[in-house]
Every structure is written in structure tokens, then in C-alpha cells.
Amino acid sequence: MGQTDIFHEAFKERPYWWEAYAPEAPELADVPATSEVAIIGAGYAGLATALELGKLGIEATVVDAAEPGYGASTRSGGLIGGSHSIKKPLVAKAPTPERAAEMMSDAADGFYLLEKLIAEENIDCGFHRTGRFTGAISTKHYKAQEKQCAAMNESSDAGAYMVPRDRVREEIGSDYYRGGLVAREAAHLHPALYYAGLKRAAEARGVRICAKAGVTGLDQNGNGWTVKTERGTITARDVVVATNGYTGDLTPGFKRRLVPISAYIIATEELPPDLLASISPKNRSFVETLRIVPFFRLSPDGTRLIFGSRVKWRDLSAAEMAPLIFERALERFPELADYKITHAWNGNVALTIDEQPHLGELEGLHYALGCNGSGVAQMTYMGTQLARKIARVANYRCAFDTGVFPTHPLYNGNKTLLVPMVGNYLRFRDWWDRRSG
Ligand SMILES: Cc1cc2nc3c(=O)[nH]c(=O)nc-3n(C[C@H](O)[C@H](O)[C@H](O)COP(=O)(O)OP(=O)(O)OC[C@H]3O[C@@H](n4cnc5c(N)ncnc54)[C@H](O)[C@@H]3O)c2cc1C
């Protein structure tokens, strides 16, 4: 198939999710002169912080450089994990088993918090508790998954179990895997509709959201902060940085702790029901043990395949990357060759040196940052925990609030050399592991 043959005549280079809800700012709320807390970034992290502060009776203003939701939060794959996988980080020290268990347990709490929030706020966002299948791309990876499975079940109610190679087709219509792991406590949702509901909930608690008010300067004074935006200046007691993969020169201390990379997704045209049922007989979400991990699922209405990944380490446009992503989908599901794609898009995620998310306080600024590609539940949870910390009502210290947000001597915030170098290394490791069987 030629590269352009994959594009449907109705192809759009924008998120499929935006057919249901697209970031918008029909009226711009004035930037207030004062606010108890000013939050920079109106993604899940910023809004969840603001919502919880609103519930606790603390005045919060969220400012964003673009239309609220224009960042990653309306663009994701919408796959939700419970206790997350704790890998040995590439350059930082591996967490001890005790520390890994703490993080897995908190990540599982994030899943339940998200589920509860969606129910309490009546957010109609196609939340399906479908479980997740993680396909092992080699026998060695399958063996490692057995240990991971035990650790997940010990630290939370993940309900995880192993699926041997001869039973993989009960989970997924592909012969690509050497087995896999099912985590029952996992789900998928429509990320933009979840975003819209979270925004509505925050606004209902009195949170002011100021669109197109990029922050251009931050000055600390005796009583707090002066936050200069493109549309006015706010004096605030506390400031929260929730800019994740869009963190820039405004906060150099965070910029050198975060590596922004672009993630890409395609959506197929509507597929025949029998093909959909064979691809995903249990409507699970899917990831793999590859280091450069593909992630995929059916759309919430069960009519299309939504398939995400990253293939090249140059920042290509979504339309340029789409044929390469489609090729990856075809390796798993050759039957897709007869179908086309209707949407392709991308957005930024933020990696951290130790491959874990972080919340806390640095240089007087509060932060919830570093989703490492998994942020729907995680950033909602971290925002909520951060709000409780600011309000001084937290009754325990969240596992991602370690007081240490690592840097690396070889990284100063400029990813030009680092990302292709690390990306190609990871790709080689993936190729090698796959080849070894
Ligand atoms: C393609 C893709 C697929 C993904 N798939 C999944 C998935 O399946 N499951 C999952 O759990 N996670 C997934 N993620 C990750 C998830 O979407 C993110 O972790 C999450 O949305 C991050 O939320 P956030 O609030 O931290 O940041 P964002 O939603 O990115 O918001 C940051 C905001 O900060 C604003 N900003 C930056 N600088 C300034 C400034 N100076 N002044 C004002 N505003 C500023 C930006 O405009 C932006 O709106 C995916 C991400 C992408 C891009």
C-alpha cells in the first residue's frame, strides 16, 4: 500500500475526540487582580487542583496560554491503568521494592479517584472498566511480567493474571505476542468528554479559567507571587505549575527536569463489527512490553480502532507520522490493510529522569508534572493531592511527593540531541528483545 492510500477522503489532521468536544474559548474571562491560588496550565492536572481547592473553599484561578484543553488532555488515547508498571529507569537508580509498592498503591488510588470523580460529577465520558492486556513481545518479557503480576496484586487490587501464548486470542485478535498480562482494574474513556466534564465541575465550584492568558513572568515577593499574563497580572499567595509537556522558559528549573516528547495517534474509519470483535473480543485497552510502547483500543462507541505510538524521533507532523503508525497497526492486525484512517493527531507528554511523575514544591512553586505518557488518572490524582497539600488538609504524603525531583548533568532542557539518541537506543533494545524470541 502506498503511503497516501491510507488516508480516507474525509481525513482530518486533528484529534478524533474533537468531533465530540473541541477546546474552545468563546468568551474570555477577565484575568483577576488577585486570587489565593494561581494555577498555570488548564489540563487535567491544573483543573483537578482547582476543583479540589474549590471544594475546600479556596479561591483558584487557572490560566492557560491557549484554549483550555488544547494541551495533551483532550488528545490522549484515554487508556486508564490502575497500579502502574514500575520499570528500571534508563539513567536513574531503580526504586527499591518497598518504594515501587508505594507508587503502585498510590497509582491504584488514582484509578479509583478518577472513577469516583466521574460518578460524583456525572461526567458522561464513555468510562468503560474494561481491563487492560499488556502483550509480551518476547518470552523473556513474559517471564518478567510474571514477577510484575505478583507485585501488582500485592500492592493493590489490580486483579492481574497471566495469559499464556496459546490463549492470547481470547484477549486480542493478533498472533504478535508471546503471552501477556491482564490487569482487571483498568479502563478506557473519551478523553475530551472527560476534560469537558472536569472543566464544568471546576467552574461549578467557582474556579475561574482564563484562556489565552499565557504566563510571561513570575516574581516572588514577601507575601506570595506576581503572575504576569498576556491579559493582566494576578497577585497570588500560591502558584501551581501544571504545564507538563508544554513547560517552557518561564520555569527553567522545571524545564531541565522534564523531557517533552510528542506522542501520535490515528483513528481508523468505521470497521465491520466482526473485525472489531476479533481485534478486541473483550473491549480491553492494549499496551505492550516494548519500551517505545504502542497503545490502542476501540473507540467508546466500539466502531473504530484508535492506535497510538511513536516511531521516528524527529518531530514529524501527525499526517507525516500516520503511515508509520498505521504500519505498526498492520503488523498486529494485517486485516486492517483494506481500511483507511480518518484522523491523525499528536500532543506533548513529559518524561522525567526517573520515569516517575512528581508533585511537590520547588523554588517556592507548587507543581504536578511528569506524566511519562500516562496521565489521565495520574494527573487528576496528583492535582487533587497537591490541592490538599496546599490547603494543609492532606492526611498522608502522596508517594509521588518525594521532595526530590531529579535532574541529570547531561540534560539542560534542550532535547535536540538527547531525544533521538535515547529513542534510537530504546528502539534497538526493542528490536533486539523481539528478535531473541
Ligand atoms: C497523543 C497522546 C496520547 C496519550 N495517551 C494517554 C493514555 O492513553 N492514557 C493516559 O493516561 N495518558 C495518556 N497521555 C498523557 C495524558 O494526556 C497527559 O498526561 C495529561 O493530559 C497531562 O495533563 P496535564 O494537565 O499535566 O498537561 P496538559 O493537558 O498538557 O496541559 C498543560 C497546559 O499548560 C499550558 N501552558 C504551558 N505553558 C504555559 C504558560 N506559560 N502559560 C499558561 N499556560 C501554559 C498549555 O497550553 C497546556 O494547555 C497521552 C498524551 C498524548 C499527547
The ligand as an ORCA input file, in Angstrom:
! r2SCAN-3c Opt
* xyz 0 1
  C      -1.099     11.545     21.957
  C      -1.168     11.293     23.433
  C      -1.666     10.085     23.912
  C      -1.782      9.860     25.284
  N      -2.398      8.715     25.719
  C      -2.602      8.538     27.042
  C      -3.359      7.427     27.506
  O      -3.854      6.621     26.726
  N      -3.548      7.292     28.854
  C      -3.036      8.194     29.753
  O      -3.234      8.024     30.967
  N      -2.337      9.274     29.327
  C      -2.132      9.478     28.009
  N      -1.481     10.593     27.573
  C      -0.938     11.515     28.575
  C      -2.010     12.472     29.116
  O      -2.764     13.009     28.082
  C      -1.296     13.593     29.867
  O      -0.526     13.000     30.881
  C      -2.219     14.580     30.537
  O      -3.182     15.053     29.668
  C      -1.362     15.736     31.064
  O      -2.209     16.653     31.659
  P      -1.590     17.982     32.232
  O      -2.690     18.743     32.828
  O      -0.439     17.675     33.104
  O      -0.972     18.739     30.951
  P      -1.641     19.285     29.620
  O      -3.010     18.778     29.397
  O      -0.652     19.068     28.528
  O      -1.785     20.843     29.926
  C      -0.662     21.707     30.035
  C      -1.156     23.097     29.696
  O      -0.167     24.063     30.100
  C      -0.349     25.180     29.264
  N       0.826     26.054     29.361
  C       2.111     25.801     29.090
  N       2.876     26.889     29.310
  C       2.044     27.864     29.742
  C       2.245     29.221     30.129
  N       3.454     29.819     30.133
  N       1.167     29.960     30.500
  C      -0.081     29.389     30.527
  N      -0.321     28.109     30.155
  C       0.740     27.359     29.778
  C      -0.529     24.564     27.889
  O      -1.163     25.462     26.998
  C      -1.390     23.329     28.205
  O      -2.758     23.558     27.966
  C      -1.337     10.843     26.199
  C      -0.831     12.061     25.724
  C      -0.753     12.280     24.361
  C      -0.223     13.608     23.874
*
